[in-house]
Amino acid sequence: MFRVGERLLLSLWDRAHAEEEVGAVASGAGVPPVTLAHNLGTRARVDEVLAAAAAAGAEPVVDAEQREWGGYSGYFADPDGFRWEVAWAPGAISDLVLPADEPREM
């Protein structure tokens, strides 16, 4: 992970780990090999945002679940096929990406 701006990280994943979370990643036609993430301070907010995305017509990809890396996240696809991760990440990641006034779960 690289800090590239205020509350902005660039995370590079190897293909196998990415596919464990979002499914097959295609080169050329298919799912773009990139995900965008929206981090939140609590697991409950992750569930709320995923539900709001689905209600707005986003295609659910992976329901939110506890991840082996310690966080909680799920995915939806936007109309262009990009995968969006909605995540709660404990500890240092939250400190880097969340505004100071965002309610947080420990």
VOVO-358791 format. One record per residue: residue number from 1; x, y, z of N, C-alpha, C in turn. Coordinates in Angstrom, 1 decimal. Atoms other than C-alpha are relative to their C-alpha. Layout:
   pos      n_u      n_v      n_w     ca_u     ca_v     ca_w      c_u      c_v      c_w
   NUM        X        Y        Z        X        Y        Z        X        Y        Z
...
END
This chain:
   pos      n_u      n_v      n_w     ca_u     ca_v     ca_w      c_u      c_v      c_w
     1      0.8     -1.2      0.0      0.0      0.0      0.0      0.9      1.2      0.0
     2     -0.7     -1.3      0.1      1.2      3.5     -0.9     -1.0      1.1      0.3
     3      0.8     -1.2     -0.2     -0.2      6.7      0.4      0.3      1.0     -1.1
     4     -0.2     -0.9      1.2     -0.8      8.9     -2.7     -0.7      1.3      0.2
     5      0.6     -1.2     -0.2     -2.8     11.7     -1.2     -0.7      0.0      1.4
     6      0.7     -0.1     -1.3     -4.8     12.9      1.8     -1.1     -1.0      0.0
     7      1.1      1.1     -0.1     -7.0      9.9      2.9     -0.1     -0.8     -1.2
     8      0.0      0.8      1.2     -6.0      8.1     -0.3      1.2     -1.0     -0.1
     9     -1.0      1.1      0.1     -4.1      4.8     -0.6     -0.1     -0.7     -1.4
    10     -0.1      0.8      1.2     -3.0      2.9     -3.7      0.4     -1.4      0.5
    11     -0.3      1.4     -0.4     -3.1     -0.9     -2.9      0.2     -0.8     -1.2
    12     -0.3      0.9      1.1     -1.5     -3.3     -5.3     -0.1     -1.5      0.6
    13      0.3      1.4     -0.4     -2.7     -7.0     -5.0      0.5     -0.9     -1.1
    14     -0.3      0.9      1.0     -1.4    -10.0     -6.7     -1.3     -0.6     -0.5
    15      1.2      0.5      0.6     -3.9    -11.6     -9.0     -0.8     -1.0      0.8
    16      0.6      1.0     -0.7     -4.6    -14.6     -6.9     -0.8      0.5      1.2
    17      0.7     -0.6     -1.2     -5.6    -12.6     -3.8     -1.2      0.9     -0.5
    18      1.1     -0.8      0.5     -7.7    -10.2     -5.9     -1.1     -0.9     -0.4
    19      1.1      0.9      0.5     -9.6    -13.1     -7.5     -0.7     -0.7      1.2
    20      0.6      0.6     -1.2    -10.2    -14.6     -4.0     -1.2      0.9      0.5
    21      1.0     -1.0     -0.5    -12.2    -11.4     -3.2     -1.1      0.3     -1.0
    22      1.0     -0.5      1.0    -13.9    -10.4     -6.5     -0.3     -0.9     -1.1
    23      0.2      0.9      1.1    -13.8    -13.4     -8.7      1.0      0.2     -1.2
    24     -0.9      0.0      1.1    -12.1    -13.9    -12.1      0.3      1.4     -0.5
    25     -0.4     -1.3      0.5    -10.2    -10.8    -13.3      0.4     -0.2     -1.5
    26     -0.3      0.2      1.4    -10.0    -10.4    -17.1      0.9      1.0     -0.5
    27     -0.8     -0.9      0.8     -7.5     -8.8    -19.4     -0.8      0.2     -1.3
    28      0.8     -0.2      1.3     -9.1     -7.2    -22.5     -1.4      0.1      0.4
    29      1.4      0.0     -0.3    -12.8     -7.7    -22.5     -0.3     -0.7      1.3
    30      0.3      0.6     -1.3    -14.4     -8.4    -19.2      0.2      1.0      1.1
    31     -0.1     -0.9     -1.2    -14.0     -7.1    -15.7      1.3      0.7      0.0
    32     -1.3     -0.7      0.0    -11.3     -4.4    -15.5      0.8     -0.5      1.2
    33     -0.8      0.6     -1.1     -8.4     -5.6    -13.3      0.3      1.1      1.0
    34     -0.2     -1.0     -1.0     -8.9     -2.8    -10.8     -1.3      0.1      0.9
    35      1.2     -0.2     -0.9    -11.2     -2.2     -7.8      0.2      1.4      0.6
    36      0.0     -1.3     -0.7    -12.1      1.1     -6.1     -0.6     -0.3      1.4
    37      0.5      0.3     -1.3    -12.7      1.1     -2.4     -0.5      1.3      0.7
    38      0.5     -1.0     -0.8    -14.8      3.2     -0.1      0.0     -0.6      1.4
    39     -0.2      0.5     -1.3    -13.7      2.8      3.5     -0.9      0.7      1.0
    40      0.9     -0.5     -1.0    -16.0      3.3      6.5      0.5     -0.3      1.4
    41     -0.4      0.2     -1.3    -15.7      3.4     10.2     -0.6     -1.2      0.8
    42      0.7      1.1     -0.7    -18.0      0.5     11.1     -0.5     -1.1     -1.0
    43      0.6      1.1      0.8    -19.2     -2.9      9.8     -1.4      0.4     -0.4
    44      1.4     -0.4      0.3    -22.8     -1.6     10.1     -0.1      1.0     -1.2
    45      0.0     -1.0      1.1    -22.0      1.3      7.7      0.3     -0.7     -1.3
    46     -0.3      0.8      1.2    -20.5     -1.2      5.2     -1.3     -0.6     -0.5
    47      1.2      0.6      0.4    -23.8     -3.1      5.2     -1.0      1.0     -0.5
    48      0.9     -1.1      0.5    -25.8      0.2      4.8      0.4      0.5     -1.4
    49     -0.4     -0.5      1.3    -23.8      1.4      1.9     -0.2     -1.1     -1.1
    50      0.2      1.1      1.0    -23.9     -2.0      0.1     -1.5     -0.1     -0.3
    51      1.4      0.1      0.2    -27.7     -2.0      0.6     -0.5      1.2     -0.9
    52      0.4     -1.2      0.7    -28.0      1.6     -0.7      0.5     -0.1     -1.5
    53     -0.5      0.2      1.4    -25.9      0.7     -3.8     -0.9     -1.0     -0.8
    54      0.9      0.9      0.6    -28.1     -2.3     -4.5     -1.4      0.6     -0.3
    55      1.3     -0.7      0.2    -31.3     -0.2     -4.1      0.1      1.0     -1.1
    56     -0.2     -0.9      1.1    -29.8      2.3     -6.6      0.2     -0.7     -1.3
    57     -0.1      0.8      1.2    -29.4     -0.5     -9.1      1.4     -0.6     -0.3
    58     -1.3      0.6      0.2    -25.8     -1.5     -8.6     -0.1     -1.6      0.0
    59      0.0      1.5      0.0    -25.0     -5.2     -9.3      0.8     -0.5      1.2
    60     -0.8      0.6     -1.1    -24.0     -7.0     -6.1      0.9     -1.0     -0.5
    61     -1.0      1.0      0.5    -20.8     -9.0     -6.6      0.3     -1.0      1.1
    62     -0.4      0.8     -1.2    -19.8    -10.3     -3.1     -0.6      0.6      1.2
    63      0.6     -0.5     -1.3    -21.8     -9.9      0.1      1.1      0.3      1.0
    64     -1.0     -0.4     -1.0    -19.9     -8.3      3.0      0.3     -1.2      0.9
    65     -0.5      1.1     -0.9    -17.9    -10.8      5.1      1.3      0.4      0.7
    66     -1.3     -0.2     -0.7    -15.1    -10.9      7.6      1.1     -0.5     -0.9
    67     -1.1      0.3      0.9    -11.8    -11.0      5.6      1.2     -0.5      0.8
    68     -1.2      0.5     -0.7     -8.6    -12.9      6.4      1.0      1.0      0.4
    69     -0.9     -1.1     -0.4     -6.8     -9.6      6.5     -0.4      0.8      1.2
    70      0.4     -0.7     -1.2     -8.8     -8.5      9.5     -1.2      0.9     -0.1
    71      1.1     -0.9      0.2    -11.4     -6.3      7.9     -1.3     -0.6     -0.3
    72      1.3      0.5      0.4    -15.0     -6.6      6.7     -0.3      0.8     -1.2
    73      0.3     -0.7      1.3    -16.0     -5.9      3.1     -0.8     -0.8     -0.9
    74      0.8      0.6      1.1    -18.2     -6.6      0.2      0.2      0.9     -1.2
    75     -0.3     -0.6      1.3    -18.3     -5.6     -3.5     -1.3      0.2     -0.8
    76      1.0     -0.2      1.0    -20.7     -4.2     -6.1      0.7      0.4     -1.3
    77     -0.6     -0.5      1.3    -20.2     -3.4     -9.8     -0.8      1.2     -0.4
    78      0.7     -1.2      0.5    -21.0      0.0    -11.2     -0.4     -0.3     -1.5
    79      0.5      0.2      1.4    -22.6      0.4    -14.7      1.1     -0.3     -1.0
    80     -1.2      0.3      1.0    -19.1      0.3    -16.4      0.7     -1.3      0.4
    81     -0.7      1.3     -0.3    -18.2     -3.0    -14.7      1.1      0.1      1.1
    82     -1.0     -0.1     -1.1    -15.8     -1.6    -12.1     -0.5     -0.5      1.3
    83      0.3      0.5     -1.3    -15.8     -3.4     -8.8      0.3      1.0      1.0
    84     -0.1     -0.9     -1.2    -16.3     -1.2     -5.7      0.0     -0.9      1.2
    85      0.0      0.6     -1.3    -15.2     -2.5     -2.4     -0.5      1.0      1.0
    86      0.4     -0.8     -1.1    -17.0     -1.1      0.6      0.5     -0.7      1.2
    87     -0.8      0.7     -1.0    -14.8     -1.8      3.6      0.0      0.7      1.3
    88     -0.4     -0.4     -1.3    -14.2     -1.5      7.3      1.3     -0.6      0.2
    89     -1.3      0.6     -0.2    -10.5     -1.9      8.0      0.5      0.5      1.4
    90     -0.4     -0.4     -1.3     -9.3     -1.9     11.6      1.4      0.6      0.1
    91     -1.3     -0.4     -0.2     -6.4      0.0     12.9      0.6      1.1     -0.9
    92     -0.8     -1.0      0.7     -3.8      2.0     10.9     -0.7      0.4     -1.3
    93      0.6     -0.4      1.3     -5.7      1.9      7.6     -1.1      1.0      0.3
    94      1.0     -0.9     -0.3     -8.7      3.6      9.2      0.6      1.4      0.3
    95     -0.7     -1.2     -0.4     -6.4      6.2     10.7      0.4      0.8     -1.2
    96     -0.5     -0.7      1.2     -5.0      7.0      7.2     -1.1      0.5     -0.9
    97      1.0     -0.4      1.1     -8.2      7.1      5.1     -1.3      0.6      0.5
    98      1.3     -0.6     -0.5    -11.1      8.2      7.4      0.2      1.4      0.5
    99     -0.1     -1.4     -0.6    -11.8     11.8      8.3     -0.1     -0.2      1.6
   100     -0.1      0.0     -1.4    -11.3     12.5     12.0     -1.4     -0.2      0.7
   101      1.4      0.0     -0.6    -15.1     12.9     12.7     -0.8     -1.3     -0.4
   102      0.7      1.2      0.4    -16.0      9.5     11.1     -0.1     -0.9      1.2
   103      0.1      1.0     -1.1    -17.5      7.2     13.8      0.8     -1.3     -0.3
   104     -0.9      1.2      0.2    -15.2      4.2     14.3     -0.3     -1.1      1.0
   105      0.1      1.2     -0.8    -15.5      0.7     15.5      1.4     -0.6      0.2
   106     -1.4      0.6     -0.3    -12.5     -0.9     17.2      0.0     -1.5     -0.1
END
